[in-house]
């Protein structure tokens, strides 16, 4: 196993597995010992086996621009990303702290708005929010929790600090790939799991089930849970069916559900109408209920919001939870944590400039060549400007967009996000990556062990989204401390 | 169980059964073909007619010869009942049903789909390859049925699959029984009887029924006895009587199935197994059975999948 040295010697980013002298970090040493035992031929054979496994397991994703092709094989890199348990424990505490605070924040916004009255959070940010749903005002869902499932994107900068890049509180996806990545690794590299103490990840479906079951309006032992999908052509359909299967839930589309005169939700079953207790919805707010939101929606269920308000159905994430999934709101999360929890944030936020404030906007406009500018309500890496890589014209166009709608934009310094060795043409080359752990909250809090590592497979690229040339790796949280006898 | 999921499951089972039976159907006709004496001819056009696909075939192919028919039945995706189409539809349905099926099921169907993508074309081109590929399809289909019956809970989703499988199987057995009519023997052929016997043997073989027939009925292969066996035998799992009994037992395990049960009884009496079987108008009887199965399918669809 050879490192691609020219690429590694010029790599200025922090590498997850190798230190400055290109020696394996402590947590990664057993992995490299193992890799050293494989010759190039063996590794190539394993790589082929990985491809064949992905094909056979039918792990796929959909790219909307490729009409008709609904199953592209999932791009997977067999070299795992390794993190020491001691570091992960800190991160996990930070993730749970963050979600707890965000849920208190959302519930406050839809009720008393104390945080605004006390001047910690500006009213104009809320006014300009595209994801605030007036239809949800006055509601307190069970446990006061709105975002039951959160996918938090983390990156590491050159100095080794881990930053939260964004909190995905609407319909975050990717967890099924995290689970499948581990399955692939176990099939193709079974011996490594004997020699290295890698923490398991497969309790997620059970935890998700419990998180959802806790929302059931009926106090039954096995509440009826349905995963609501937009259908087979959605890019995350694979994940919807995967999670339904893993949880023993029904995979339903809007047309399978009806709200009865008793304002309960039912599904069309072969035995007639059957009551549904909890909906894990994988469609956006706007499409949930044509009676309240987009009237043209055929994906949702007429009357669903009435049923929810009456407490006759649990919905995760709650409609309106996306109000905190906004890149401008993001900038306030450290204050939000301090305000509600009276604690210092454990995880760092990337320093952010809000274009709604005159001084910060002027700074952003003057430094567009150094900054990354993001629209408040987009996801998937769309609509961004990466200043240092943009042309003069692109920057000028963006400056216009910012001036026209300052509330919609925020900017951050370009981070030199970390790399990890990735198999490229039979050698290991540094490729940039991020980490998306998934955090659950209802009556309890839970975080995945590690998460989904997404890697930009193109040399030098910082874009890890699978729709834009990204792949993924298995994520190992490993025990490094040796217990003394 | 969700009505939409039940319909997909029912069709998935039908598609898989159809893929297997189409493979058997083709194997059978290829065998018959090899046994034909000089002067006898095989009516290729009759073959698609027996399969109930003649109008769609003639829409795409000007001449009914072996090459065209093999393409049409094996790999042509314009034919919704070709083997490639059946497996593809079964796969698409499975994709929407993963939450109901054993996890390995998807992988099985998925790899069968990939296998056909790589081999279906060769199976159309030469007979040796065809035999191998079609047998592989049959084997994989058995592996899937084994997986389902051995690892899936035998509750409602399982019964729905069993229902689809047996409705489809009864239909296909009735079509295969008609295969004899595709062979045109010279009028004065003194070998007439022995040829007919050999055709029936090929047919039994292709249904994996020859051994059971010998054990349960007779060492002698005679038209009436074979017809009786495939229509009325209560022990052989591909006979129409057996399939209908399976359908009845599935219905007994499904909710609110009472309105459908008399229809199966009616189909059963249509077979005429209780009386002395009249094999003279076989063609008419087979068509009647196919019609009856189609009506049962429609009633089932209305009752369970379209109700609310």
Interface residues (C-beta under 8 A of the other chain):
Chain A: X55 X56 X57 X58 X227 X232 X237 X241 X242 X244 X245 X248 X249 X250 X251 X252 X253 X255 X256 X258 X267 X268 X269 X270 X271 X272 X273
Chain B: X1 X2 X3 X4 X5 X6 X92 X95 X96 X97 X98 X99 X100 X101 X103 X106 X107 X110 X111 X114 X156 X160 X254 X255 X256 X304 X305 X307 X308
